[in-house]
Amino acid sequence: MGVRMYEGKHVLVLERDGWEYVERKKGKEAVAVIAVTDDHKVILTEQYRRPVDARVIDWPAGLVGDDGENDPAATARKELEEETGYTCKEVELLAKGPTSPGITSELVSFYRATSVEKKGDHEEEITVHVVPLDGIREWLASRGDVMIDLKVWGGLLFALLLIACGGRYPISPLATAVRTGDVAGVQSLLAQGADANAPTGVNDWTPLMHAVHKHQLATAAVLLAHGADPNRMARQTALTMAAGYGDAKMVALLLAHGADPRLRDRGGKSPLDASLTGTSDIDEPTMLRCQAESTRMLMRAAPDVQPSKEAAVFAKMKGCGA
């Protein structure tokens, strides 16, 4: 422990080897709870934080030992319920580390909450947000003067990974063949009556969306030839997904088979917006790429569609033309 320089009601200012830092007198560790509902919505909190004089969005969180409870897992359960009104079946430690080691000794543990259910009320000074994962980036960007705690972004990566690797969502044989590029297998399954539009897997994607996700142009073409609907909405369309990846060949294929470049996803994003901003998909993030070919293609297909303000600004920041 360092040399005590100052003692306040709740914190100490310490010095070690000429370096001053802050430590809490109680609750030297904290927990943050990544809670995702069964329909893939994340539970976030918003409250006024005096040190930054602003409202801040964060995960449900709290101090370990602040009220005599020294078990981090028990604290995670308690904070989730008190701050949001949600309970969980169990919590699982995902990671632990310092929050800002240049100024404080505080450590934070990320816990995953499973089987989340709404049970009661939450603390009055806290606003609870339950936000679909699919549109979380746009939602956070629209918060205006509200600050976003950086732990939110780290926790979202965990949330996406846990859903993608959870193994609780079976995928159909047709989608499996589509994703692996097995053209003969896709043709055989369709001939046996497999539904080209039946949603399957963690995100309830259609087989066509699985083809787009894996850039399987050949199996996508087979699906489209057998009645796959390119405008079927699963939080977004196949065209919006392809545009987000900047997959110009897939965009061209979908447009040729009737994909509507004017159709917006449930968050209000058009395929043009998706092409300009890229995607934060953990399998293939494209947010920093300029996707000129797919952007030009979509602008030709729907010259009356204008990019959203956010998409235009983001493209400009990357040095990409709209």
N, C-alpha and C positions, 0 to 999 in steps of 0.2 A: 504494500500500500504506500501511496505517496505521502508527502508532508502536507498537512492540512494548512491551507492558506486562508480559508473563509468557511464559515458554517452558517447556512441559512436554515429556514424551517424545514425544507424538504431536500436540499442538496448540499453537497460539499464541493468546494473548489480545492483541488489538490495539485501538488507539484512533484514531478518526478524527473530528475536529470535536467532541470531547467524548463520542463514542459508543463504547462498548466492545463488541467482538464477537470471535467465535472463528473461527479458521481452521486447517485441518489443515496439518501440515508436509509431508505427502505425500498424494497422492490428493485433490486439492482439488475434484474433480468425482466424481459417482457415476452409476451407471446402475441402472435398475429394468426388469425384463423382464416384459412382458405375454405370457404363453404360454397359448394356448388349444388344447386337443386337437381332433381332427377331430369328436369327438362332443360338443363344446361344454362342456368342463370346463376350469376355470381352475386353474393350478398356483400354489399359495401356499406360503409358508414360515412356520414358527413357531420362534422361538428366544428365549432369555432376553436381555434388554437391560438392562445395569446402570444406565444413567442414569435409567431409570424404574422399576427394581427390579421388573420384571414380564416375563412372556413376551409377545411381540408378533407379530402376524400381519402379513406384508408380502409383496410380490412378491419373487422372486429378485432380489438386488441386490448391488452391490459398488462398491468405489472404483476409479476410473480412475488408473492410475499407481502404485498401492500396491505392486505387485510388479514394476514395470518395464514393464508393458504400458500404453502411452499411447494406444492406439486404443480409443475408447469402444465401437465395434461389436464388436471382438474381446473386450473385457472383458465385454460383455453375453452373448456366446456362452459364455465361460468360466464366468461366475457361474451361468448357468442349469444347466450340466452339473455343476459342482462342488456346488452347493447342493441340486439336485433329482435328479440322475441322468438328466435329459432332455437330448437334443440337438435341434438345429433345423437346417433347411436354410439359412435366412438370417435376418437381423434387419434391421428397418427403423426408422429414427428417426421418432418420432411427435411429440415435443415436448421442450422443454428449458426449465428455469427454476429459480428459487431455491426452497429448501425452507422456510426460516424466516429471511427476510432481516433480521429484527430482531435476530438473535443470531448468525448464521453466514453466511459468504460462500459456502457450499457450493451448487453447482448440481447438479440431477439431470436426466438424460435418460431419457425413456420410450422403450423399444424394443419393437417387436412381433416376436415370434418365430414363424416359420411352419414348417409341416411338422414338428411337434413329435413326438418319439418317445422312449420310455423305453429307455435303453441300459445304464445301470449303477447303481452305488450313489451315495449322497449323503453329505455331511458328517454325522458321527454326532450332533453337538450340535443339528442342525436337524431339525425334524419337517416332513415334506412333506404337504400337503393337496391332493388333486385333487377339486375340488368342482363339481357341475353348475351352470352359470350360472343355470338356471331357479330354483334354490332358494338362491342365494347369500346373499340378504339374511337369510333365516331362519337359515341356517347361521351366518353371522357373529353374529347376535343371540344365538345359543345358546352362544357361547364362554365365558360366565361371566366370570371374572376376567382372562382373556387380553385384552390391548389390541389394537385394530385400528389400524394405521398409516393415517392419512388418505389416503396415496397409493393405498391399495387401492381406495377409492371412486372416485377420479379415474381410475384404471386400468380399473375396471369399465365406466365410461362409454365409454372407448375400445374395450374388448372388445366391448360391445354394438353400437356403431356399426360396427366392422369386420365383424362378422358380418352385420349388417343390410344393409350396403352392399358386401359382398364380391363379389357377382355370380357366385359359384361354384356356386350352388344353383338349378337351373332350377325354375320354377314352372309348373304345368300350365295349359292353356288354360281349364279349368273354374275353377280358383282365380283366375285373372286376371279372368275375367268376374264371378266372385263379388265380388271385392275392388272392382271398379269399379261395382258395382250394375247390371250388364247383365242384367236379368231375362230378356229374350228370348234372349240368348246362353246363359245358364245352362240355360234350358229346352231349347234346341236341342241343346246338348252332351249333356245327360242323355238326350234322346230318341235320340241317336246311340250311346249306350252308355257314356258317361263314368261313372266310379265316384264316387258321392257321398261315399264314405268313404276314398278313396285319399289317403294322406299326400303332401304335396308342399311344396317350398320349404325355406328354411333351417332351420326348426324342425320339419320333418316334421309340420306341422299338416294336419288334414283340411280340405276346403273349408269346412265349417261353422265351424271355428275362424278361418279367414281372413275369413269374413263377420262374425264377432263382433269380430275385431280392427279391422275397418274400419267397424263399426256399420252394416252393410248388412242391415237388417231384412227387406227384400223378398226378397233372394236367399237369406237364411237360411231364410225360410219356404218357398221353392221347394225347397231342399235337404231340409228336414225332410219335406216332402210326398212326396219321392222316396226316402225311406229313409235319410237321413243319421242316423247314430247320435249322439244328443246326449251319450252317456256314454262315447264312445270316448276313451281316455286318451292324450295326447301330452304327458307330464309334468304336464299338468293337463287338466281337461275344459273344454268350451265354456262350461258354466255357471260354473265357477270364474273363467274369463277375463272373462265378462260381468259377474260380480259385482265383480271387481277394478276394472273400469272404472266401476262404478256405473250401468251401462246397464239401467235398470229395464224398459224395453220389451223388450229382448232377453232379460232374465231371465224375464219373464213368458212370452214365446214359447217358450223352452226348457222351462220347467216344464210348459207346456201340452202339450208333445210328449214328455213322459216323462223329462226330465232329472232325475237323482237328486240332491237337495240334501244327501244324507248321504254322497255319494261324495267321498272326500278325494284330493288329488293325491299325487304320489310323495313330497312333503315332509311329508305329514300335514295339509295345509291344507284346510279345508272351504270351500265357497262362502261361508258366513257369515263365516269368517275373512277371506276375500279382500275381501268387501264392507266390512268394518270397517277393514281396514288399507290398502286401496287397492293400487295397483300401481306399481312403479318402472319400468314400460315406458318406454323412452326416447322413444317416439312420443307417449305420452300419460300422463305420471305423474299419479297421482291420490292419492298418499299423504297429502296435506294436506287432502283433501276429506272432508266428512261425506256419506255416501251413504245417507241415511235410508230412501229409498223402496225401494231394492233390499234393504237390510238387513231392513226390516219384512216384505217379501215372502218372503224366505228363512226368517225366523223363523216365519211363518205356515205355510209349506210343510213345515217340519220342526221343530216346537216342542221336540222331544227333543234337538236338536243344540245344544250349548253352545259358545260361542266359546272358543278357546284362551286361555290366560293372556296370551300375548303380544298377541293381537288385542284383547282387552279392555283391556289397559293402554294400547296404542297409541291405541285409540278414545277412551279417557278423556283422554289427553294432548291430543288434538285438540279435546276438548270435545264429542265425539259420544256419543250414548247407544247402548248395546248392546241 
